[in-house]
Amino acid sequence: MSEPRVIILIPSYNTGRELLRATVSAALSHAGQVLVVVDGSTDGSDHGLEDLAPAQRLSVHRLPKNAGKGSAVKAGLEHARQLGFTHALCMDADGQHPANAIPEFTRILQNHPTAAIFGRPVFDASAPALRVEGRKVSNFCANLETLGWGVDDSLFGMRLYPIQPLLEAFEETRFARRFDFDPEMAVRLAWKGIPIINLPTPVRYLDPAEGGVSQFRYLRDNTLLTGMHLRLFGGFLIRLPWLILRGQNPLLHLSPPH
């Protein structure tokens, strides 16, 4: 396999100008090239974003209207593939994900270029208890649907993906275009046999005084996740004989214990 080429992919929707610029600047300090996909933002947060770095280091791709996180990531992946990149490290625009973790993600990739590197969140006191506890349900479902392939956290968005398999997974479903992107793609990549390595990664929830924003809507997004897992469970049953025969994730031993 040729040398992996990694781009940082940051989808953004109404993040706020200062927070988005801080996130992009931090990513640029740890990465060679960054791609921001502005998902129909209406708050002007992307104004002047290109001034942060020359075009060969920072690309800004704008969608005409808000289409959801999954759609923004998909558009970014297609653009990144056209630029010749083989892998995309996705991170949120809201300051939750640490840019200083980028080198460790890419270091692991150099030794395991066929793998997907998934962040495993390490929460601090800023994490809402409801979010920390509630995600356990989705994590249980994802591991059931993949027969324990090794998805330590189905919802955490800081992940280093191989671009081509992820785009193929998108083509297999008309879903995963919104908040359901992270868990559904985790399951579908596991179904495709992509090895997953989990990397403990600090996560910080910014409060409003720090400019923190959240697009999460408890009822809407949990309803979406419930329907998603019901769909995926049907796909799991169809694939169950093959999942049993293929065995475990070959890189499962590389994920640190909880």
N, C-alpha and C positions, 0 to 999 in steps of 0.2 A: 504493500500500500504506500502511496505517496505521502509526503509530509502533510499532516493536518494543517489546514488554514482556518483560524478561528476569528470570528467577528463577534463583538458584543451587541446583542439585540435588545433594545429597550422599547417596549410598547408603552405609549403614554396617552392618557385621556384626562384632560382637565386636572393636571397635577399641580398647577401653580407655577408661575415663571421661575421663581427663585429656587424652589425645590427641584424642578426638572433640571435647571442649569447646574445645580450642585451635584445632582446624581450623574449627569453626563460628564461633568468635569472630573469627578472622582473616577469614573470608568476610564476616561481618557488617560488618567495618570497611571493606570495599571494595564493598559491594553493598546495594541497597535491601531485597531480600527473599531469604530463604534457606529452602529446604525440605529437611529431613532425612528420609530414608526408612530406618527402622530395620528391617533385614531379618531379623527373628526373633532378634535378639541375646539371648544368655543370660548375658552378663557384667555386666549392669546398667549398661552404658556410657551408656544414654540417660536414666538417672534424673536428674531435675532439669534436663534440657536446656532446657526451656521457660523457665527462669529467666534465660537469657542475654539475652533480648530480648523485647519485647512481641509479642503474637500477630500484629499487622499486619506484623511484620518477620521473624518466625521461625515456621515451621510444622513440626511433627513428625508424621510419618505412620508408624504401626507396623504391620508385617506379622506375623501370628500365628506363622509359622514361617519358617525360612530357605528362600528360594526361588531365590537366586542374584542376581548383580549385575544381569543383564538384566531379570529380573522386577521387581527393586526400582526400576530406572530407569523401566520401563514404568508401574508403579503411580504413581510420582512425576510422570511426564508427564501421565497422565490427571488427576491431582489438580491439577496446574498449569494445565492447559487449562480445567478447571472454574473456576479462579480468574481466568481471563482473560489468562493469559500466552501469548505467542506463541513464545518461545524459552526454552531451558533451557541453562544452562552447567553441565555435569556436571564434578565434581571428586571425587577420592577422599577418603575420610575419614582416611587413614593418614598425612597430613602430607607426602606426596610432592609434591603440586601447590602452586605458589605462589599464595596469595590475591592478592598484589600484581600478578599478571598479569591479574586480572579486568578492570580498566579498559581495557586494550589490546584484549582480546577484544571488549568491548562497543563500543569506538571503531570497530573495523573493521566490526562489524555495522551500525552506523549508516549507513555508506556502501554496504554490500552486504547488505541485509536478507534476500535470498533465499538467501544462502550458508550453508554450514556452516563454522565456523572450527575447524580441528583443530590442537591443539598438536603441535608437533614437538619431542620431548624433547632437551634439551641436558644430557647426563650429566656428573656430576662424579665424583670419585674414590670416592664412596660406592656407585656403581652396580656390582652384581655383574657380572663379565665374561660369565658364562654367560647372563644375561638380556639384556645388550647385544648380544651376538653372535647369540643364538638367535632374537631377534625379526626378524632380517634375512630368515629363511626366510618368515615370515608376510608381511613387507612385499613380498617378491618376488611371492608368490602373489597378494596383493591387487592389485598393480599389473598383473599378468597378467590377472586376472579382470575388470579394469575397463579394459583397454587403455590403461593409463597415464593415468588420469583425474587422478591427483595425490594419492594417499594416501601421504604421506611416512612416516607411522608408523601401522600398522594396530592397534597395541595400546595406545597411549598414551590414557589416559582423560580428560584435560582437554580438553573439546570444547564448543563452543557450537552447539547444534542448533536448527533450526526444528522446533517440536514436531509440527505436523500431518504433515509428510512422514515424520518418524521413527516416529510411531504407525502410519502407513500401511505403512511397511516392516515393522514388527512383525507386522502382520496378514497379511503375505505368507508368514510362516514360523512354524512351531511351535518353532523353535530360537532361538538368540541370547538365551536366558534366563539363562545363567550366564557363565562367563569368556569364552565365545565372543561376547558382546554387542558389544564394541568392534570387532573385525575384521569380523564379519558385517554389522553396520549400516553400516560404512564402505563396504563393497562394494555393499550394496543401495541406499544413498543415491546412490552413483555411477551405478548402473544406472538410477535414476530421473532422472538428469540434474541432481541438485542440485549447484551449483558448490561446490567445496571450496577454501578458502584455508588454507594451513599457516602457523602462527605459531610460530617458535622459542621454546621455553618451558623454563626450568630445571626439573630434577627432582632430588629428593634422597631417598635411601634412608636412613631412620632406623635406627640399630642398636638392639638390645634395651635397652641402657642408656638410650637416649633415649625408650623406650616404643614403639619401632617394632614393628609386627606385619605379617605377610603371610599372606594366605589362598591364595597361589599354591602349588600342588602340582605338581611338575615332571612326573611321569608322568601323573597324571590330566588335567591341563590341556593338556599337549601332545598327548595322545591325542585329547582333545576338539577341539583346533585342527586336527589332521590330518584327522579325519572331516569337520569343517566345510569345509575347503578342497576336499576331494574332492567334497562336495555342490555347493559354489559353482562349481567348475570345470564341472560338468555344466550348471548354469544359465548360465555364461558361453558355452558352446558353442551353446546354444539361442539366445542373444541376440547372438551374434557378428556376423551380418550388419547388425543395427541399430546395434550399437556402432561398427562401421566407418563406417557412413553418417553418424552424428550428429556426428562430429568430436571435437575436444578440449574439455576443461573450459574454458569461456570466461573464467574468472578464474585460470587456471593461472599467468599471468605475474605475479600479485600475490604469490605465494609466494616468499620470499627464497631464493636459491641455497643449497645445502648448504655 
